[in-house]
């Protein structure tokens, strides 16, 4: 089994186990777990509208999950995806309002502005790490709040606040972006827009970069052993800068998907938690871009369908419980890995037997 397939299998096993434990937990509260799960499924995929909600959340979580995962590859723990997400969202809102261009130019420029906005705080953390030895966990946590309070307690309510049409009415957030900056939607009655295919392309791009290019090999070498990478003449500092710039850019694009596709302006209150959820998505996806994509789809569906739990008397926090259990199972995935290895060996022995060859020897059989 290839490394990518193994990663996907372990992530799927963790999610399925979390769903099973969540099902039992709901039963223990005296509620109808089957009806609750049916409601979640209906709220996630039961209609074009539901699919649209799931796609929006999955696209954003894919970006924030990739943000955390790319940093993991070089051995950095980026806790700053939330701040980078906010910075990218504001940049998209500003460019979406300030420029007046055709959609074919306006949308890409707004997305590029968001990527640059998200990359800036990430590069600041990388500079502190490389030049001053500041641990990235401390710097990214601190930069989260620097960005959040700067944007939401000053810029959005001050210099960038939308002009009010009445002296007695206070506008909330920035002005509406131009229609040409909005992400095109596939259906009128659904919020399914081009953000989802863009997110899929980003995940494939990250996979190709990390597994099929020299840059990706060097980034993985830095994450595996930074001293060995230096001895091999790999430019460690530049690879750390590159990884953090990409990390921040991905988070910023996640913010842009919400602004350009859903909100159409930077609202007065914009605390979504997607940046922090990206940590869970990256962990469940084992920092593999394709694993992140699958985990983001699962978490997006849970987020979209969680409100349906209330209709049958189940608290929507059970969706968060399932997410937390999935992270826990990934962190303690040794049992899953052992079962997967046994299944792979059994499958290989069966294939060898069908070919008339001797089954492969196990370790210690000599």
C-alpha positions as CSV (number, residue, x, y, z in Angstrom):
1,X,0.0,0.0,0.0
2,X,1.4,3.4,-1.0
3,X,2.0,6.1,1.7
4,X,-0.9,8.2,0.3
5,X,-3.4,5.4,0.3
6,X,-2.3,4.4,3.8
7,X,-2.8,8.0,5.0
8,X,-6.3,8.1,3.5
9,X,-7.2,4.8,4.9
10,X,-6.1,5.8,8.5
11,X,-8.0,9.1,8.2
12,X,-11.1,7.3,7.0
13,X,-10.9,4.8,9.8
14,X,-10.6,7.6,12.4
15,X,-13.6,9.4,11.0
16,X,-15.7,6.2,10.9
17,X,-14.7,5.3,14.5
18,X,-15.6,8.9,15.6
19,X,-19.0,8.6,14.0
20,X,-19.6,5.2,15.6
21,X,-18.7,6.5,19.1
22,X,-20.8,9.6,18.5
23,X,-23.7,7.4,17.6
24,X,-23.4,5.5,20.8
25,X,-23.0,8.7,22.8
26,X,-26.3,10.1,21.4
27,X,-28.0,6.8,22.2
28,X,-26.8,7.1,25.8
29,X,-28.6,10.5,26.1
30,X,-31.9,8.8,25.3
31,X,-32.2,10.4,21.8
32,X,-32.7,8.7,18.5
33,X,-29.2,8.6,17.0
34,X,-30.3,7.2,13.7
35,X,-32.8,10.0,13.2
36,X,-30.1,12.5,14.2
37,X,-27.6,11.1,11.7
38,X,-30.2,11.0,9.0
39,X,-30.9,14.7,9.7
40,X,-27.2,15.5,9.4
41,X,-27.0,13.7,6.1
42,X,-30.1,15.5,4.8
43,X,-28.7,18.9,6.0
44,X,-25.4,18.2,4.2
45,X,-26.5,16.6,0.9
46,X,-30.3,16.4,0.9
47,X,-30.8,19.3,-1.5
48,X,-29.0,21.7,-3.8
49,X,-29.1,24.3,-1.0
50,X,-27.6,21.8,1.5
51,X,-24.9,20.8,-0.9
52,X,-24.1,24.5,-1.4
53,X,-23.6,25.0,2.4
54,X,-21.4,21.9,2.6
55,X,-19.3,22.9,-0.3
56,X,-18.7,26.4,1.1
57,X,-17.6,25.0,4.4
58,X,-15.5,22.2,2.8
59,X,-13.7,24.6,0.5
60,X,-12.8,26.9,3.4
61,X,-11.7,24.0,5.7
62,X,-9.6,22.6,2.9
63,X,-7.7,25.9,2.7
64,X,-7.1,26.2,6.4
65,X,-6.3,22.5,6.7
66,X,-3.7,22.9,3.9
67,X,-2.4,26.0,5.7
68,X,-1.6,24.0,8.9
69,X,-0.5,20.9,7.0
70,X,2.1,22.6,4.8
71,X,3.7,24.1,7.9
72,X,3.7,20.6,9.5
73,X,5.7,19.3,6.5
74,X,8.7,21.5,7.4
75,X,8.3,20.8,11.1
76,X,6.5,24.0,12.0
77,X,3.2,24.2,14.0
78,X,1.2,27.1,12.5
79,X,-1.4,28.1,15.0
80,X,-1.9,31.4,13.2
81,X,-4.3,30.2,10.4
82,X,-7.1,32.1,12.0
83,X,-5.3,35.5,11.9
84,X,-4.1,34.7,8.4
85,X,-7.6,33.8,7.4
86,X,-8.9,37.2,8.7
87,X,-6.1,39.1,6.9
88,X,-6.9,37.4,3.6
89,X,-10.6,38.0,4.0
90,X,-10.0,41.7,4.6
91,X,-7.7,42.0,1.6
92,X,-10.3,40.3,-0.6
93,X,-13.0,42.7,0.6
94,X,-10.8,45.7,0.0
95,X,-9.8,44.7,-3.6
96,X,-13.3,43.4,-4.3
97,X,-14.6,46.9,-3.6
98,X,-11.8,49.2,-4.8
99,X,-11.3,47.8,-8.3
100,X,-13.8,47.9,-11.2
101,X,-12.8,45.2,-13.6
102,X,-14.4,42.3,-15.5
103,X,-15.1,39.2,-13.5
104,X,-12.3,37.3,-15.3
105,X,-9.8,39.7,-13.9
106,X,-11.5,40.9,-10.7
107,X,-12.0,37.5,-9.1
108,X,-8.3,36.3,-9.6
109,X,-6.9,39.7,-8.4
110,X,-9.1,39.5,-5.3
111,X,-7.9,36.0,-4.6
112,X,-4.3,37.0,-5.1
113,X,-4.7,39.9,-2.7
114,X,-6.2,37.5,-0.2
115,X,-3.3,35.1,-0.6
116,X,-0.8,37.9,-0.1
117,X,-2.7,39.2,2.9
118,X,-2.6,35.8,4.6
119,X,1.1,35.3,3.7
120,X,2.2,38.5,5.4
121,X,1.6,37.5,9.1
122,X,2.9,34.0,8.3
123,X,6.1,35.4,6.9
124,X,6.4,37.6,10.0
125,X,6.3,34.4,12.1
126,X,8.8,32.7,9.8
127,X,11.2,35.7,10.1
128,X,10.9,35.6,13.9
129,X,11.7,31.9,13.8
130,X,14.7,32.1,11.4
131,X,16.3,35.4,12.6
132,X,15.4,35.5,16.3
133,X,14.7,31.9,17.3
134,X,11.2,32.7,18.4
135,X,9.1,29.5,18.5
136,X,6.4,29.6,15.9
137,X,3.7,28.4,18.3
138,X,4.2,31.6,20.4
139,X,4.6,34.0,17.5
140,X,1.6,32.7,15.5
141,X,-0.7,32.7,18.5
142,X,0.3,36.3,19.3
143,X,0.0,37.4,15.7
144,X,-3.5,35.9,15.6
145,X,-4.7,38.5,18.1
146,X,-2.7,41.3,16.6
147,X,-4.4,40.7,13.2
148,X,-7.9,40.1,14.7
149,X,-7.9,43.2,16.9
150,X,-6.3,45.4,14.2
151,X,-8.8,44.3,11.6
152,X,-12.0,44.0,13.7
153,X,-11.5,46.7,16.4
154,X,-9.9,49.4,14.2
155,X,-9.9,48.9,10.4
156,X,-13.4,47.5,9.9
157,X,-15.0,50.0,12.4
158,X,-12.8,52.9,11.4
159,X,-11.0,53.6,8.2
160,X,-12.6,50.8,6.1
161,X,-16.1,51.1,7.5
162,X,-18.8,51.3,4.9
163,X,-20.2,54.9,4.5
164,X,-23.6,55.2,6.2
165,X,-26.6,56.4,4.2
166,X,-28.0,58.1,7.3
167,X,-26.3,60.0,10.1
168,X,-28.5,58.0,12.5
169,X,-27.6,54.6,11.2
170,X,-24.2,53.1,11.7
171,X,-23.0,50.7,8.9
172,X,-21.5,47.4,10.0
173,X,-18.4,46.2,8.3
174,X,-16.9,47.2,5.0
175,X,-18.8,48.3,1.9
176,X,-20.2,45.6,-0.5
177,X,-17.8,44.3,-3.1
178,X,-18.6,44.7,-6.8
179,X,-20.7,42.1,-8.4
180,X,-17.7,41.3,-10.7
181,X,-15.7,40.2,-7.7
182,X,-18.2,37.7,-6.5
183,X,-17.4,34.0,-7.0
184,X,-19.6,32.6,-9.8
185,X,-22.2,30.1,-8.6
186,X,-23.2,27.0,-10.5
187,X,-26.9,27.1,-9.4
188,X,-29.3,29.9,-8.5
189,X,-30.8,28.2,-5.5
190,X,-27.5,27.0,-4.1
191,X,-24.3,28.6,-2.7
192,X,-22.2,26.1,-4.6
193,X,-19.6,28.3,-6.3
194,X,-16.2,28.0,-7.9
195,X,-14.6,28.1,-4.5
196,X,-14.9,24.3,-4.2
197,X,-13.1,23.4,-7.4
198,X,-10.5,25.9,-6.7
199,X,-9.9,24.3,-3.3
200,X,-9.6,20.9,-4.9
201,X,-7.0,22.3,-7.4
202,X,-5.1,23.8,-4.4
203,X,-5.0,20.4,-2.7
204,X,-3.8,18.7,-5.8
205,X,-1.2,21.4,-6.3
206,X,0.1,21.0,-2.8
207,X,0.3,17.2,-3.3
208,X,2.2,17.6,-6.5
209,X,4.5,20.2,-5.0
210,X,5.4,18.1,-1.9
211,X,5.6,14.7,-3.6
212,X,6.8,15.3,-7.2
213,X,9.2,18.3,-7.1
214,X,12.6,19.1,-5.8
215,X,11.2,21.9,-3.7
216,X,8.8,19.5,-2.0
217,X,11.6,17.0,-1.4
218,X,13.7,19.6,0.3
219,X,10.8,20.8,2.4
220,X,10.1,17.3,3.6
221,X,13.8,16.8,4.3
222,X,13.8,19.9,6.5
223,X,10.8,18.6,8.4
224,X,12.4,15.2,8.8
225,X,15.8,16.3,10.1
226,X,16.8,20.0,9.9
227,X,20.4,19.3,10.7
228,X,20.7,16.6,8.1
229,X,19.1,19.0,5.6
230,X,21.7,21.7,6.4
231,X,24.5,19.1,6.0
232,X,23.0,18.2,2.6
233,X,23.3,21.9,1.6
234,X,19.5,22.5,1.5
235,X,18.7,26.2,2.0
236,X,16.8,25.6,5.2
237,X,15.8,29.2,5.9
238,X,14.4,29.7,2.4
239,X,12.4,26.5,2.7
240,X,10.9,27.6,6.0
241,X,10.0,31.0,4.5
242,X,8.4,29.2,1.5
243,X,6.4,26.9,3.6
244,X,5.1,29.6,5.9
245,X,4.3,31.9,2.9
246,X,2.3,29.1,1.3
247,X,0.7,28.3,4.6
248,X,-0.5,31.9,5.1
249,X,-1.6,32.1,1.5
250,X,-3.8,29.1,1.8
251,X,-5.5,30.4,4.9
252,X,-6.0,33.8,3.3
253,X,-7.7,32.1,0.3
254,X,-10.0,30.4,2.7
255,X,-11.1,33.8,4.0
256,X,-11.5,35.1,0.5
257,X,-13.9,32.2,-0.3
258,X,-16.3,33.4,2.4
259,X,-16.0,37.1,1.5
260,X,-16.3,36.7,-2.3
261,X,-18.7,33.8,-2.3
262,X,-21.0,34.3,0.7
263,X,-20.7,37.5,2.7
264,X,-19.9,39.9,-0.2
265,X,-18.3,42.3,2.3
266,X,-16.3,42.0,5.5
267,X,-18.9,42.0,8.2
268,X,-18.8,43.8,11.5
269,X,-18.5,40.5,13.4
270,X,-16.5,37.8,11.6
271,X,-15.2,35.2,14.0
272,X,-15.7,31.9,12.3
273,X,-13.1,29.6,13.9
274,X,-12.2,28.1,10.6
275,X,-8.5,28.8,11.2
276,X,-8.6,26.8,14.4
277,X,-10.7,24.0,12.8
278,X,-8.0,23.8,10.2
279,X,-5.7,22.3,12.9
280,X,-8.1,19.5,13.4
281,X,-8.5,19.0,9.6
282,X,-4.8,18.8,9.2
283,X,-4.4,16.3,12.0
284,X,-7.2,14.0,10.7
285,X,-5.8,14.3,7.2
286,X,-2.3,13.5,8.5
287,X,-1.0,16.7,6.8
288,X,-1.3,14.9,3.5
289,X,-3.0,17.3,1.0
290,X,-5.4,14.6,-0.3
291,X,-6.1,13.5,3.3
292,X,-6.8,17.1,4.2
293,X,-9.3,17.3,1.3
294,X,-11.2,14.3,2.6
295,X,-11.2,15.4,6.2
296,X,-12.4,18.9,5.1
297,X,-15.3,17.3,3.2
298,X,-16.3,15.3,6.3
299,X,-16.0,18.3,8.7
300,X,-17.8,20.5,6.2
301,X,-20.7,18.1,6.0
302,X,-20.8,17.9,9.8
303,X,-20.8,21.7,10.1
304,X,-23.6,22.1,7.5
305,X,-25.8,19.4,8.9
306,X,-25.3,20.0,12.6
307,X,-28.2,22.4,12.9
308,X,-30.6,19.6,11.9
309,X,-29.7,17.8,15.1
310,X,-31.7,20.3,17.0
311,X,-34.8,19.4,15.1
312,X,-34.8,16.0,16.8
313,X,-33.8,17.3,20.3
314,X,-30.1,16.6,20.0
315,X,-27.6,19.3,20.9
316,X,-25.6,20.4,17.8
317,X,-22.4,20.2,19.9
318,X,-22.4,16.5,19.2
319,X,-20.9,17.4,15.8
320,X,-18.0,19.1,17.5
321,X,-17.7,16.0,19.7
322,X,-17.3,13.8,16.6
323,X,-14.6,16.1,15.2
324,X,-12.7,16.0,18.5
325,X,-13.0,12.2,18.6
326,X,-11.6,12.0,15.1
327,X,-8.6,14.0,16.1
328,X,-8.2,11.8,19.2
329,X,-8.3,8.6,17.1
330,X,-5.8,10.0,14.6
331,X,-3.4,10.9,17.5
332,X,-3.7,7.3,18.8
333,X,-3.8,5.6,15.5
334,X,-1.5,2.7,16.3
335,X,-4.4,0.2,16.6
336,X,-5.8,1.4,13.3
337,X,-2.3,1.1,11.7
338,X,-1.9,-2.5,13.1
339,X,-5.3,-3.6,11.7
340,X,-4.5,-2.0,8.4
341,X,-1.1,-3.7,8.2
342,X,-2.6,-7.1,9.0
343,X,-5.3,-6.6,6.3
344,X,-2.6,-5.5,3.7
345,X,-0.5,-8.6,4.5
346,X,-3.5,-10.9,4.3
347,X,-4.5,-9.4,0.9
348,X,-0.9,-9.8,-0.4
349,X,-0.8,-13.5,0.7
350,X,-4.1,-14.1,-1.0
351,X,-2.8,-12.5,-4.2
352,X,0.4,-14.6,-4.0
353,X,-1.6,-17.7,-3.5
354,X,-3.8,-17.0,-6.6
355,X,-0.6,-16.5,-8.6
356,X,0.8,-19.8,-7.3
357,X,3.7,-18.1,-5.6
358,X,4.8,-18.5,-2.0
359,X,3.3,-15.9,0.3
360,X,5.7,-13.1,1.4
361,X,7.6,-13.9,4.6
362,X,6.8,-11.9,7.7
363,X,9.4,-10.3,9.8
364,X,10.9,-12.7,12.3
365,X,9.8,-15.8,10.3
366,X,13.4,-16.8,9.5
